[in-house]
Amino acid sequence: MKAIIFDSGTLITMSMSCSLDLIRKLKKIFPGKFLITKEIEKEIVEIPMKIKKYKLGAMFLKDLITDKILEFPESMGIERSEIEHETKKINLIANNSFFVGNEPVKIIDLGEASAVALSFILNSRKIDNIIAIDERTTRVFCEKPENVKGILEMKTHKQVEFRQKSLSEFKQIKFMRSSELIYVGFKKGLLENNSKEFLDALLYSAKFKGCAVSSEELKEIEHL
């Protein structure tokens, strides 16, 4: 059994770039589960359902849950209380790692923390998994936390101090972005139009809808 954990940003990016049908097609060929947490459900369904501008997208995402394309960790025997406990730990560590003066800088939200928490739990059970996340900071925090300092200083225009001694346990977390999901769909022949031009349009749509990927990275993907 394998699992892809979807963060809200990736699902929203794919919704806004008209790629939700690709998630359905990928699920049919994936030997495992597509998972979300309750925190992520709140971000993609509960909150946007109350906002007219985002209601339609939320309804389409809710259909993925209703049709069991996206499932909750309970489907793999993971209790909600276990995720909540681990999420609090992740949230506390991540959001108390960087400081401006004596004030901690919040770098991840509860949805992202819950996705990382679920990945830790799956890893502890020897279940191969990866997090689909488009937001850059969380990914960099896990892979190269020292680089987050520069990102935050660019955003805040202030000096940032990194106060955690070791975050080596976070390096076990694996990530992918909506751009990689789109490319997999292209290689598997799952796109509505499998031309390179259509792939280019989809990739750049994802980039401009929220996927943190550079134009150089997209060019590399297209030449694979």
C-alpha positions in Angstrom: 0.0 0.0 0.0 1.2 3.5 -0.9 -0.3 6.9 -0.2 -0.3 10.4 -1.6 -1.2 13.0 1.0 -2.8 16.1 -0.6 -2.3 19.5 0.9 -5.1 22.1 0.2 -2.9 24.3 -2.0 -2.3 21.5 -4.5 -6.0 20.7 -4.7 -6.9 24.3 -5.1 -4.3 24.8 -7.8 -5.6 21.8 -9.7 -9.1 23.0 -9.3 -8.4 26.5 -10.6 -6.4 25.1 -13.5 -9.2 22.7 -14.5 -7.2 19.6 -13.6 -9.4 17.8 -11.0 -10.5 15.2 -13.6 -6.8 14.3 -13.8 -6.9 13.4 -10.1 -9.7 11.0 -10.8 -7.8 9.3 -13.6 -4.6 9.1 -11.6 -6.5 7.5 -8.7 -7.5 4.7 -11.1 -3.9 3.7 -11.8 -2.4 4.5 -8.4 -1.7 1.4 -6.2 -2.8 3.1 -3.0 -4.7 5.8 -1.3 -5.2 9.6 -2.0 -5.5 11.0 1.5 -6.5 14.3 3.1 -6.8 15.3 6.8 -9.8 16.9 8.4 -7.8 20.2 8.6 -7.3 20.1 4.9 -11.0 19.3 4.3 -11.8 22.5 6.2 -9.5 24.5 4.0 -10.8 23.2 0.7 -14.5 22.6 1.5 -15.9 24.0 4.7 -14.4 27.6 4.5 -14.7 28.2 0.7 -18.3 26.9 0.7 -19.2 30.0 2.6 -17.6 32.3 0.1 -19.5 32.9 -3.2 -16.3 33.4 -5.2 -14.9 30.0 -4.2 -18.1 28.0 -3.7 -18.1 26.2 -7.0 -14.5 25.0 -6.7 -15.3 23.8 -3.1 -18.3 21.8 -4.5 -16.1 20.0 -7.1 -13.6 19.2 -4.4 -16.3 17.9 -2.1 -17.4 15.5 -4.9 -13.9 14.0 -4.8 -14.4 13.2 -1.1 -17.9 11.9 -1.7 -16.7 9.6 -4.5 -13.9 8.4 -2.2 -11.2 9.6 -4.6 -9.9 11.5 -1.6 -10.1 9.6 1.6 -9.4 10.2 5.3 -6.6 8.5 7.3 -9.2 6.5 9.1 -9.5 4.4 5.9 -6.0 3.1 6.8 -6.7 2.6 10.5 -5.2 5.9 11.6 -7.2 7.5 14.4 -8.0 11.2 14.3 -6.6 11.7 17.8 -3.2 10.4 16.7 -3.1 12.9 13.8 -4.2 15.7 16.1 -1.5 14.9 18.6 1.3 14.7 16.0 0.0 17.9 14.3 0.3 19.9 17.5 3.9 18.7 17.8 4.8 19.6 14.2 3.0 23.0 14.5 4.9 23.8 17.7 8.3 23.0 16.3 7.9 24.6 12.9 6.3 27.8 14.1 8.9 28.3 16.9 12.0 27.8 14.7 12.4 31.3 13.3 12.3 34.5 15.1 12.2 38.2 14.4 13.5 39.7 17.6 11.7 37.7 20.3 8.6 37.0 18.1 8.3 33.6 16.5 7.4 33.6 12.7 4.6 31.4 11.6 5.7 29.4 8.6 3.1 26.7 8.3 -0.6 26.4 8.9 -2.6 23.6 10.5 -3.4 22.0 7.2 0.3 21.7 6.2 1.2 20.6 9.7 -1.4 17.9 9.6 -0.1 16.6 6.2 3.5 16.4 7.6 2.1 14.7 10.7 0.3 12.1 8.7 3.5 11.5 6.7 5.4 10.9 9.9 2.7 8.4 11.1 2.7 6.5 7.7 6.5 6.4 7.8 6.4 4.9 11.3 4.2 2.2 9.9 6.5 1.5 6.9 3.9 2.8 4.4 5.5 4.5 1.4 4.0 8.0 1.0 4.6 11.5 -0.5 3.0 14.9 0.2 1.6 16.8 -2.8 2.2 20.4 -1.7 2.6 23.5 -3.9 3.6 25.9 -1.1 7.4 26.4 -1.0 8.1 27.2 2.6 6.9 23.9 4.2 8.8 21.9 1.6 12.1 23.9 2.2 11.6 23.7 6.0 11.7 19.9 5.8 14.4 19.5 3.1 16.7 22.4 4.0 15.4 24.4 7.0 18.4 26.7 7.0 17.2 28.1 3.6 13.9 29.2 5.1 15.8 32.0 6.9 16.6 33.7 3.6 13.0 33.2 2.3 11.6 34.8 5.4 14.0 37.7 5.3 13.0 38.5 1.7 9.3 38.4 2.8 9.6 40.4 6.0 12.6 42.7 5.1 13.9 42.0 8.6 16.7 39.9 10.1 15.5 36.4 11.0 17.1 34.1 13.5 17.0 30.3 13.2 16.8 28.8 16.7 16.3 25.0 16.2 19.4 22.9 16.8 18.3 19.8 14.7 15.4 19.1 12.4 16.9 16.0 10.8 13.8 13.9 11.4 11.9 16.2 8.9 14.3 15.2 6.0 12.5 11.8 5.7 9.4 13.6 4.3 9.0 13.4 0.6 7.2 16.0 -1.6 5.8 16.5 -5.0 3.9 19.4 -6.6 0.9 19.8 -8.9 3.3 20.3 -11.8 4.7 16.8 -11.2 1.2 15.3 -11.0 0.4 17.0 -14.4 3.6 15.7 -15.9 2.8 12.1 -14.7 -0.7 12.5 -16.3 1.0 13.5 -19.5 3.4 10.6 -19.5 0.5 8.2 -18.8 -1.6 9.6 -21.6 -4.3 10.8 -19.2 -4.7 14.4 -20.3 -7.6 15.4 -22.5 -5.1 16.6 -25.1 -1.7 14.9 -24.9 0.2 17.4 -27.0 3.3 19.2 -25.7 1.5 22.5 -26.2 -1.4 21.4 -24.0 1.1 20.2 -21.4 2.8 23.6 -21.5 -0.5 25.4 -21.0 -1.4 23.2 -18.0 1.9 23.6 -16.3 1.9 27.3 -16.6 -1.7 27.5 -15.5 -0.7 25.6 -12.3 2.3 27.9 -11.8 0.1 31.1 -12.1 -2.6 29.5 -9.9 -0.3 28.9 -6.9 2.3 26.2 -7.7 5.7 27.3 -6.5 7.7 26.2 -9.5 10.1 28.3 -11.6 9.9 28.7 -15.4 13.3 27.0 -15.6 12.0 24.0 -13.7 9.0 23.8 -16.0 11.3 23.8 -19.1 13.2 20.9 -17.6 10.0 19.0 -17.0 8.9 19.6 -20.6 12.2 18.3 -21.9 12.2 15.0 -19.9 
